[in-house]
Amino acid sequence: MSIKITTNQSTTYKISQNHLYSEIADEAVILDLESGVYYGLNSVGVDIWQWLQQPQTKEKLLDLILEEYEVTPEQAEQDLQSILREMQAAKLLEVSEEEILN
């Protein structure tokens, strides 16, 4: 009997390192050290930022949002895609492709 191990590519997201982060009440402010631009996060954004301290797939982030908030899977996915796109455009995220063993 043989066991077949397959691999696939999975996109992971992680916070990039050139930023200062500070929480203020239930919101946060991020300073991009290269550009000097400030960004604000609401409470949901703060949770996502905290989860992104370690590499996460979009699917894992979606699961975390659905566990934490009362939102439909469709709305959660739409909102998550939007914030990931915004964070990536602002260079707040590192995005990589990793092989996952199955």
Residue pairs with C-beta under 8 A, 6 or more apart in sequence:
5 101
5 102
6 101
6 102
7 99
7 100
7 101
7 102
8 99
8 100
8 102
9 97
9 98
9 99
9 100
10 57
10 97
10 98
10 99
10 100
11 57
11 58
11 95
11 96
11 97
12 55
12 56
12 57
12 95
12 96
12 97
12 98
13 52
13 55
13 56
13 57
13 58
13 61
13 84
13 87
13 88
13 93
13 94
13 95
14 52
14 53
14 54
14 55
14 56
14 93
14 94
14 96
15 49
15 52
15 53
15 92
15 93
15 94
16 91
16 92
16 93
16 94
18 32
18 33
18 34
18 91
19 30
19 31
19 32
19 33
19 92
20 30
20 31
20 33
21 28
21 29
21 30
21 31
21 49
22 28
22 29
23 46
26 42
26 43
26 46
27 40
27 41
27 42
27 43
27 45
27 46
28 40
28 41
28 45
28 46
28 49
29 38
29 39
29 40
29 41
30 38
30 39
30 40
30 41
30 49
30 92
31 37
31 38
31 39
32 38
32 39
32 90
32 91
32 92
34 91
37 90
39 90
39 92
41 48
41 49
44 65
44 69
44 79
45 83
47 64
47 65
47 68
48 61
48 65
48 80
48 83
51 61
51 64
52 61
52 93
55 96
55 98
56 64
58 80
58 81
58 84
61 80
61 84
62 73
62 76
62 77
62 80
65 71
65 76
65 79
65 80
66 73
66 76
69 76
71 79
84 93
87 93
88 95
